């Protein structure tokens, strides 16, 4: 025979279990990576020169000034263009462009070790110049020394952001 | 000195006597009718609202005891899970959540050095023009793909568009 006194605690316990389960799901859901994660890739074109006029590197490359000077032989770096792209499911994503220079992201996938496999295509107008596949870590910029321009060189920087 | 209410209650209950009773009744002759109605109501209530003997007086007690026993049995069964007390499991779970939060939310490594944890490994490069050569320069904490043989861009070309 049904009685409120007997059934109420059971109902309360069931309610508590439901809320406990919901809390667990919320907790783990907050830390779970979404099935289709949107990654952000930053592309930048730098003009490297030995001009005496000093320019600041973009904040994402702060700390790389000495390495860039040693690695590329230029003392001054100026941002020509930069762009952050949220990479969805498009086949090709334009990372950055300036004039006829275009840098496209041809593929991006995350490996099991947390690193990213990126495909980069460098074009001048409609001409493909170079295509590369690289394995990069998060916030690890990959530098490409591009064509010469004026007294310096065009440097392409690609970096996967979280 | 007694108030009217005290005297009235005592009079209704038959507790007034002597001079006090005579003076109260002479001061309030109209209250006799009220007393008669009160006594009638009192008798009526006594006849109809008396204590009633229950057919099975232990029923409620037995049912309550059964419920208490069920609660105790259920509580005892659930207080342990997989052989561990629930409180221990809750502690382990809280520790796991704490470590999970620590490792997922707090950045590690040398934050002062932006190159720490640097990974950029070129797997393959391909140039469309055979005159253009791509070489990979793996330096410490910096990887550069150097393209050689590219035509220099015209100096008047506006790259800021």
Interface residues (C-beta under 8 A of the other chain):
Chain A: X5 X6 X9 X27 X31 X45 X47 X62 X63 X64 X67 X68 X70 X71 X72 X80 X81 X98 X99 X100 X101 X115 X117 X122 X127 X128 X129 X130 X131 X132 X133 X134 X135 X136 X137 X139 X140 X141 X142 X143 X144 X145 X146 X147 X148 X149 X150 X154
Chain B: X67 X71 X97 X100 X104 X113 X114 X115 X117 X118 X119 X120 X121 X122 X123 X124 X125 X126 X127 X128 X129 X132 X134 X137 X139 X140 X141 X142 X143 X144 X145 X146 X147 X150 X151 X152 X153 X155 X157 X158 X159 X160 X161
